[in-house]
Amino acid sequence: YATPHSQNAWAHFQGLGWRRIQTGAADGVTNMLILFAEARANARPVTVYADGNLVYHAYML
């Protein structure tokens, strides 16, 4: 999920629910959202480092 604001994007994870992608760099938020969309479209697993609110790091296997 994303809005027109450059650093407002969210992703839903099985077992975690919705988490906001950490802000700080507009390109970083966009790149992580693209990674999640690519993983979803191709049924690829993703490993994330997240707390109760934010996703900080992610990589696709």
C-alpha positions as CSV (number, residue, x, y, z in Angstrom):
1,Y,0.0,0.0,0.0
2,A,1.3,3.5,-0.8
3,T,0.1,7.0,-1.0
4,P,1.2,10.0,-3.1
5,H,3.5,11.0,-0.3
6,S,7.1,9.9,-1.1
7,Q,7.8,8.2,2.2
8,N,4.5,6.6,3.1
9,A,4.3,2.9,2.1
10,W,3.1,-0.2,4.0
11,A,3.4,-3.9,3.4
12,H,1.4,-6.8,4.9
13,F,3.4,-9.9,6.1
14,Q,2.0,-13.3,7.0
15,G,2.2,-13.6,10.8
16,L,3.1,-9.9,11.4
17,G,0.3,-8.0,9.8
18,W,0.8,-4.5,8.3
19,R,4.1,-2.7,8.8
20,R,5.2,0.7,7.6
21,I,8.4,0.8,5.6
22,Q,11.0,2.8,7.5
23,T,11.3,6.4,6.3
24,G,14.5,8.4,5.8
25,A,15.2,8.1,2.1
26,A,12.5,8.3,-0.6
27,D,14.4,6.0,-2.9
28,G,14.8,3.5,0.0
29,V,11.1,3.3,0.6
30,T,10.4,3.0,-3.1
31,N,13.0,0.2,-3.6
32,M,11.7,-1.8,-0.6
33,L,8.1,-1.5,-1.9
34,I,9.3,-2.7,-5.3
35,L,11.0,-5.6,-3.7
36,F,7.8,-6.6,-1.9
37,A,5.7,-6.3,-5.1
38,E,8.2,-8.4,-7.0
39,A,8.2,-11.1,-4.3
40,R,4.4,-11.2,-4.3
41,A,4.1,-11.3,-8.1
42,N,6.6,-14.2,-8.3
43,A,5.7,-16.1,-5.1
44,R,9.2,-15.6,-3.7
45,P,9.9,-15.6,0.0
46,V,11.1,-12.4,1.7
47,T,13.0,-12.2,5.0
48,V,12.4,-8.9,6.9
49,Y,13.8,-7.2,10.0
50,A,10.8,-5.5,11.6
51,D,9.4,-4.4,15.0
52,G,5.9,-3.7,16.0
53,N,5.5,-0.8,13.6
54,L,8.3,-0.6,11.0
55,V,10.2,-2.7,8.5
56,Y,13.9,-1.8,8.5
57,H,15.6,-4.3,6.2
58,A,14.4,-6.9,3.7
59,Y,15.8,-9.3,1.3
60,M,14.2,-11.7,-1.2
61,L,15.3,-15.3,-1.3
